[in-house]
Each structure stands twice: as C-alpha cells, then as structure tokens.
C-alpha cells in the first residue's frame, strides 16, 4: 500500500500521471489545487484507477499557510506517505528581463514556495521516521542558460536546496527523490520547439514511480541520457553556452 498520497499541484499533467500510477495501492489520493480551480477532470482520471480521491485547496505561494495545510490534510486523511510537489510556473523570460516583479513571481513559486513546503514535509515525516517526497528540479538548473536564466536560476536554487535536504534526511527513514527532467512536452511548453531527449508527462511519471518502488540515488535524470549530456555542460565555453536555446 502507498498509504496517503498527496499531489501538491494536483491539476498538473505530471502530478496527475503520477497519481494515476500510485492510485491502485493508495488508501487515498489527495489532489491539492489552487483554491477555486476545477479539479474535476483530474479527480475522475485518478478515481478511474481505483483510488479514493479527495480535493483540497492549496495556494503554493501562501507559504505562511503551508504547515497548516499539511497538518489539516493529515488530520483528515492520515499521515502522508507520499508527497509529490508538482506545482510550478515557467514564467515570461522576456518580461522578466524588464520587470523585476515577474522575476520575483517566478523565483517565489519555483524556489521559495518549494523550499518552504519541502521543509514542512521533511520535518513532519522525519518525526515519525518514514515517508517519500518527490521534488521536481530540472536540467535547466544544472547550468543556467541565457535563454531562460530566471526559471533556470530558480531550479538551480531548488536543486541545491533539495540535494542538501536529501543529505540531511539520510538515515531518517524519509526518501527524497529529486527528479531532473529535461524538456517535457505538455501544456507548460505548448508552442515551444522540443529539445533533444524530450519526454512526456507519462514518461516522467513512469520514471518517478519506478524509482519510488525501490531504493536508489536521490537524483533521477529523465531520461537517463541527460546525465551524460550535462556532465560536459560545465566545460562548454561561455560564448558557445550563451547561444544555447532553452
């Protein structure tokens, strides 16, 4: 049994795909979505896999409420066994280069809010000595590119934070998986030219769920070939790297 599964960002394509795969063995799947969002279609997809599905309101950017929201979920549905942080924004890079407000918006959702919720979940799970957390980093944060440096810097910060947290959780019974997908073809990237070794939400979900089913390294490259590709990224001359697409 997967126990209580909570997807923070419960309408995201990757989050729903993961929930579908965990649904058959979960006691309950909770989709935590922005208040006022229509999560009906997502809930139906997960319920069709045999899960009891609940929908709760969750504003990722309201970090002051993170601990209270997690506590309320556990009070209603039991201790969280698996938490998936599937929320995030791509933002508008062109606008961010002129508007500091857009920079703050991207960094807050993709780094600050993620770090806040990771801290709350890790603290609660460490206290009982068990639990699984999935955080979504990105290859965009391995070496930040000029074409999307605001989003990339947020992911770089999250990657570093999650890596340190994973080390801090070593031996605690809490498993933190740091997923590093490349370009994912989906709603967030609609209209953009796919990069080499692109994946789909279903492929990302398959890789994450496979890793959750057995012990392994904290960092999960999706697909695995990106690990080799980005191993040489630090050595690419800056004038060349500057022209790399997002």
PyMOL commands that set and color helices and strands:
alter all, ss='L'
color gray80, all
select helices_A, chain A and resi 13-23+40-47+63-77+93-96+100-128+139-141+146-169+187-189+201-212+225-231+233-235+238-241
alter helices_A, ss='H'
color red, helices_A
select strands_A, chain A and resi 3-8+26-33+53-57+80-85+131-136+174-181+184-185+199-200+219-222
alter strands_A, ss='S'
color yellow, strands_A
deselect
rebuild
show_as cartoon
